[in-house]
Structures are given as structure tokens and as C-alpha cells.
Amino acid sequence: EKAVNLKKDLAEMQEWMTQAEEEYLEKDFEYKSPEELENAVEEMKRAKEDVLQKEVRVKILKDNIKMLVTKVPSSGEDLATELNIVLENYQLLCNRIRGKCHTLEEVWSCWIELLHYLDLETAWLNNLEERVQMTGNLPDKLDSVNDALESLESVLRHPADNRTQIRELGQTLIDGGILDDIISEKLEAFNARYEELSHLAVSRQIALEQQLQTMRETDHMLQVLQESLGDLDRQLTSYLTDRIDAFQMPQEAQ
């Protein structure tokens, strides 16, 4: 009777493992939204816990069958063979579910990381857009133009590491068919805005550099002219002081 009950327990265990495999491992999942992906991660965590909880039951079955084999070898040999099959299948199921759970957790982590880098780069783009707008109506002063140029250049020196991460994380998920529509849309919008603002910022940078160069040249010319006029003023003042007749002066002084 004990052998019959143990055989029944083994059959039930095998049936449960078959159902678990069909439910958790053989279904085709399509993760088209973050909610679907998150639900799948939680489901696989529960599946892993459920499978591991059966370990106690498997151990009890194993101990009972070993005891039966010891006491009644003729009744336990077939059960021992069946037990080995169940143990192998159970270990395989545990490994596969652990693996799938780990994979889904990695995918979810990848998605969260992608969102993080997108947030960082979006904040940088907002800052860049603000700096570009600030260069629109500048006072016609050398210091103002120079400060605006330095401010814009400091933002443009932003490293490309985050954009590299965005590209690699997005491509990894898209290649796996994970949230591909949503990610493609996000990346397309981000890249379009990045290209537009970067081009505009560089154009403004070049314009400010040219404006600054023109203002410096004009400043220099005015300084030279002021010095020349100062020299001429001093020379004329000396002529007047010495009461020299205009016709006695050089042509340019006249």
C-alpha cells in the first residue's frame, strides 16, 4: 500500500512539473508594453518561488522511497527508477525557471536603465535649448557676447557616454523583440530633437564667435584711432601753444 501511495505521489509530482513547464516555459510571450514586461517578471518570480517550495516535497519522496527500498527491495526498485527520473526533471525545471527569471529581471533592468539615461539626456537637451534661446537678444557688448559664448560652449562639451548607453540598451531590447515599438518611438523622438538642437547650438556658437571676433576687431580699431587722435590733439595743442601759423604746419596738421 505504501508503494502504491508513493507511486501515486511521484505521478502527481511529474504531472505538476509538466503543467508548470507548459505554463511558465512554453508560452510565447510578447512584451509590447512596460506593464506586460513587469507582469511577466513578477509572474516568473512567483513561479521560481513555487518550484523551489516543492523541494521539501521532493526530498520527502526521496527519503520515503529510499527507506522502502531498504526495507522491501522488490517493491522499491521500480519506484527508485521513477524517482530518479522525477529528480532529474525537477532539477531541470528549477534550472530553466531560474534562468528565465534571471533573463526577465535583466531585461527589466535594461529597460529601467534606458529610461534613466533618456531622462538624463532630456534634461541636458532642455538646458541646451535654454542656453540657445538666451543668445537670441544679447546686448551689443563684448562681455555679454563672450559670456553667452562660454556658457553655450560649456553645455556643448557634454560627453557622449550617455547617448552611447541609450543606443546600445535600446538596440539590445529591440533585437530581442522587447518593447520594440515603444523604444523605437522614444529613440526616434530623442534623436530627432538631439540633431535639431545640436545643429542649432553649433550654428549659434559659430555666429557668436564671428560676432565676438568682429567686435574685438572694431574695439581694436577704435583704440588705435583713439590713440592716433590723442597724438594729433597733443601735436595741435603744442602748435597753438607755440603760436605757429597754420601755413607753417605740415599739410595734415592744417
SULLIN-V473620 format. One line per field, one symbol per residue. phi: phi as a letter, one per 40 degrees, with the letter a starting at -180 (. if undefined). burial: # if it has 16 or more other ideal C-beta (glycine too) atoms within 10 Angstrom, else .. A space follows every 50 residues. Layout:
phi = ???
burial = ???
This chain:
phi = .ccccccccccccccccccccccbbbcccbcbadcccccccccccccccc ccccdcccccdccccccccccbdccbcccccccccccccccccdcccdcc ccccccccccccccccccccccccccccccccccccbcccbdcccccccc cccccccdccdcccccccccccccccgcfccccdcccccccccccccccc ccccccccccccccccccdcccccccccccccccccccccccfccdcccc dccc
burial = ..#..##.##..#..##..#...#......#.....#..##.##..##.. #..#...#..#..##..##......#..#..##..#...#..##..#..# #..#..##.##..#..##..#..##..##.##..#.........#..##. .#..#......##.##..##..##...###.##..##..#..##..#... #..##..#..#...#.......................#........... ....
